[in-house]
């Protein structure tokens, strides 16, 4: 391989170390944003489609034409737990889903910017998208 293509490759001697660092980085960023989302979690029904989504999770149904079947099934499972109100539990599902999305965005941004000097801007961009 030529030096120019080597510098943009994520593979190499440090591949395992890079994977570990990436896993830790994504976990930390995901946990930080989960804490932020939990601090701002709405304890009740909010405006717009929140009531419709909560109702479709508590009494399984179709919220929108696309249906959101995975969200509805996970929401139904969470709504069966005897913790807080059903609205809070469904909002918790949204917070956990959003924080997982942030962590996966960090991973994809990091992997798409494997070149030297491009990792920090990619991670900063991913974290800005979370806000």
N, C-alpha and C positions, 0 to 999 in steps of 0.2 A: 504494500500500500504506500502511496505517496504521503509525504508529511501533511499535505493540505487536507486529504481525506481522513487521516488519522486523527487530526485535531477535532473533527466533528463527529467522531465515533464515541458512543457511550460504552462500548465493550473494551476490554483490555484487562490488565493485571488488577486494576482496582475495581472491577465490576461488582464483586461481592460487597466491598466496602461502600461503593456508591449506592447499591441497593439498600444497605442498612441505613445509611445516612438519609436517603430518600424516604424510607419507611418511618424513621424517627421524625423527620421534618414534617411529613404529611400528618402524622399522628399528633404532633404538637400543635400544628396550625389548626387541624380539625378540632382538637380539644379546646383551644383558645376560643375559636369561633362558637363552639357549642356552649361554652360558658357565657359568651356575649349574648347568644340567642336565648339561653335560659334566663338570663337577667332581664331580658326584654319580652319574655313569653307572656302572651295575653292569657289571663286566667279564665276568660269567658268568651262568648261569641263576639267576633269582631264584624265589621261591616263588609259589604260586597258578597263574595261567594263563600265566606267562611261558614256561615250557618248552613248553607246547602251542602258543603263538603262534610261538615260534622254530622248532619242528619243522615247523609248517605253512608257514613261509616257506622253510626250507632245502629241504625236500621238499614242493613245493606241494601243499596239501591244504586241507581245510576245518577251521578251528579251532573254530568255534562254529556254531550253526544259522544265524546271519546271514552267516557266511562271511568277512566283512571282505576282500572281493576286492582292493580297491586296496592295502590294507596288505600283503596276502599277495604281490601282484605286485611292489610296491616292495621288500618284504623279500627276495623271491627275487633280485631284481636286485642288491641290496646284498650278499646272501650269496655272490654269485659273485666279489666283489672279494677279492684276496689280502691283506687287511689284518686283522690281529688275528683273534680268534675269531668264528665266526658269531653267537654270543650277543651279543658286543660290538657287532657291526654292526647287528643288529636293534634292540638297545637304543639305538644311535645314531639309527636311524630314528625311534624313539619320541621321543627328545630333540629332534630337528629338527622333528618334527610338532608337538610341544607348544609349542616356541618360535614356530613360525608361527601357531599358534592364539592365543598371547598377543598377537602383533602384530596379528592380525586383530580380536581382541577390543578392543584399544586403538582401532583405526580405527572399529569399530562403536560403541563407547562414546562416542567423540569426536563422531561424526556424529549420534548420537541425542541428544546434549546440546549442540545448537548455540546455545542461549540463553546470554546473558552470565552469567558467574558459575557456570555449571554444568559447565564443561569440566574443571577440576581435580578435582572430586570424581568425575567419571566416569572419568578416567584413573586416579586412585588406586584406585577400585573394580576396574577391569580388572586392574591390577597385583596387587591383593590376591587376585583370583581365580586368578592364576598360581601363587601360593604354595600 
